[in-house]
Amino acid sequence: MGLAAGCASGPVLDRAIRARGGPLRSFVRTSDAQVEAGFPGTWRWRMTFLAPDRYAWSITTTAGVDHYLFDGTTVRAFVGGRELGADTSPRAPLRTQAAFIAVTNLDAARADGTATSLPPGELPPGVAAGLSVTMPENGASYRLGFDGRFLLLWATGPFDVPYAGRVELTARYGDYRRVRGLWLPFRTSYEIGPRRLAVEHALRVCPNPPELTAAAFVDPERLPACAP
C-alpha cells in the first residue's frame, strides 16, 4: 500500500526499468504454451518485438510455421511461406497484441504514455504499486502492477483473441530469470475475467538482439531465431 500511495507514476516506471536491469528495446522469445480455450493443447510459438511497436507472432503447426507480422503500418499473414494477405486497417487484430507487448515492455509506456497511480483498492493481491497508462496513438488504457522489487507482476488491457474478438486481457508474470543482465519473466498466464486462456513457458529469451531490424517485420525469413 505504501508503494502505491507514495510513488508518482513516472518514478514507478523509472524504477521498474532499473529493477529489470535497463531498457528492453527488442526481444525474441520462444515458448511452449498450454492453451486452455479456443483450440486447447500444447502450442509452440515465437514472439519477436522491436520498439516502438514492431511485432511478429510465429506459430509452429504440423504443416510448418505460420507468421503474423506488424511493421508499424501493415499486418501481414504468411502460411507455408506464402503471404496470404495484408491489412492496413487500424482495427487489424494483431495491432492490439503489438500494443499490449509494447506497453508491458515498459519503455513505450515510459516514453509515450500518460500514467497515473492506481489506488490501493484496485490492486490485486501481491501487487505493491500500480499504474493506469493511456497510450496516445489510439487512446487505449492499460493497468500495470509491480511487486516490491518493481518487477512487473500483472497487466490488463485491450486485446484481440482470434475466437473471442476484442476483450480485456489480464496477464500475470512470474518465474523471473536473469538473461544478459536483464530480469525477464519466463512464465506468463493469460486470462479473460475468471477464465484462463493459456500459460506460456519461455524456453529461450534473447533480449536486445543486435541482428533484429525493422526489415524483419515485412519478411518472416528475416526474423532471427533465439539460439540456446
N, C-alpha and C positions, 0 to 999 in steps of 0.2 A: 504494500500500500504506500509506504514511504517513497519508493522509487517512482511510482506512477504519479504521485501528487507533487513530488519535489523536483522533477526533471522536465525542463522545457523540451518541445518536440525536436528542435534542431540538435541539442546536445544528446538526446537519446539516440538519434541516428548516427551522430558522430561517434558516440561511444560504442554502438553496435558494430560499426565498421572497424573500429580499432580492436574491439574484442575478437572479431573474426580473424584479424591479422592484417587487414588492409583492404584496398579496393579489389573487387572481383569484376573485371571488365568483360570477361568471357569465360566459358567453360564448355567442356564436353563430358557428358555423364552417361555411362552405360549401366542399365539396371535390369533386374528381373522384377516383375510386378505381379502380385497376386490380385487379380481383378475379381471383384465380387458382384458386380452389377453390369447389366447390358450383355456382355459376352464374357462370362466367367471363365477363369482359367489362369494359367501362368503365362504371362507375356514377357517378351524381351524387347526392350526399346532403347533408343539412344536419343538424348536431348542435347542440342547444341545451341548456345546463346552467345550473342555478341552485342554489347551495348551500342546504341541505346535500346533497340528493340528487335534486332535480327534473331530469328528463331527457326529451328528445324526439329521436327519430331520424326524419327525413323523407326519403323515398327517391323520387326522380323516376323515373317509369316512362313508357312510351309512352301510357298511359291517363290520366296525371295524377300526383299526388303522394300517396303512402301515408304516413300518420303513425302513429308508435307513441309513446305518451306515458306517463310515470310521474309522478304528482303527490305521491309520498311514501307513498301508500297503495294506489292503484289503477293498474293498467296498462290503457290503452285503445288500441284499434286503429281507425284510420279509413282507409277506402279510398274514393276518389272523393268525399270529403267526408262520407261516411256512417259513423257509428260501428257497427262490427261486433261489438264485444264489450268487456266489462270484466272484469278478473281481479284479485281481491284476495289471491290465494294468495301466500305468502312464496316459493314456488318459481317464480313467473312469470319467464320468461327475461329480460325487459327489466330486471328488478331487478339482475341481475348486471352488466349493461352500465352502469347508472346508478352502481353501487357502484365499478366499475373507474374510470370517469371521475372520480368524486368523490375517490378515493384518489390517482390520478395528478395531480389538480389541486393536491395537496399540502396545501391549507388544512384539509381534513377530516382528513387523516392527522395533521396537527399538533395540531388541536383535540381530536380524539376517540380517535385510535388509540394503541395501545401499541406502541412501536417499540424495536427493539434492533439494534445494529450487526451487519452480516454480516461473517464472517471473510473475509480477502483471498482465500482459495482458492475462495470461492463467487462471486466477481465475474467477469463476462465481460470480455474484452479492451476496454480503453478506459475502463472504469469505475473511478473513483478512490475512491468512497465508496459503501457500500451499506447498506440498511436492510431489516429484516423488520418489517412493520407488520400488526398484528391489529386489526380493527375490532370494536367491542363489540356492534353490532346483531345480527350473525349469526356472529361468531367467524371470519369469513373472513380468511385471511392473504395478504399481498401482499409482493413484494420490489421495492424501488426502487433504482436505481443512478444515480449522478451523475458528471459529468466533473469536471475540476479546477477549473472555474468554478462548480460546484454547480448546473449545469443538468441537468435530468432527461434521461438517455440511454436508460434501459431499465427495464421494469416487467414483472412476471409476476403472475398471479392468476387466480382462477376466473372463468369467462365462459361464457355460453351462446351457442353458434353454431347457427343455425337447422337446419342439416342434420347436425350432429355432436353436439348435446347439450352437456352440461357438460364443459368442457375447461379445461386450464391454458393461458391465452393469454400470449404474450410480445409486448410492443410495444416498438419501437425508434424513438426520436425523433431528428430532425435538422433541418437547414436552419432554424436559429433566426433569426427576424427581429424587429425592434423595432416594436411596434404600440402606439400610445397609451401609451408609456412602459414597456411590458412586453416581455420577450423570450419569444417563443412559437414552438413548433415548427410548421413548415409541411410537414413530411414525417413520416409515421408508417408503419412496416412492422409488420404483424400476422402472427404465426406460431404454429403448434401444433407443438412439437417442431422437427424439421428442415424442416417443410413451411410454406411461406409462403402465407398466405391472401389477403392484399391489401396494396397500397401506396396510402396515402391522400396526396394532394397538395392542400393547402388552397389555395383560390382567394381567399377572403376570410375574415378572422378579426376579430370585433368583441368585444373584452374589456369586461366590466362594462357592458353596455348599460343605461342607466337605465330604458328603457321595458319591460324584461323583468320580469314579476311572476309570482307563483305561479299566478295565474289562467290563464296561458297554457298550463299543463300539463294542463288539463282540456279546453280547446277549441283545436284547431290553428289556427283563424282568428285567435287572439290571439298566435301565435308571431311575433316580429318577424323581419324579414329582416336580412341583413347587407349593407348597401348598399356599393358600391365607395367 
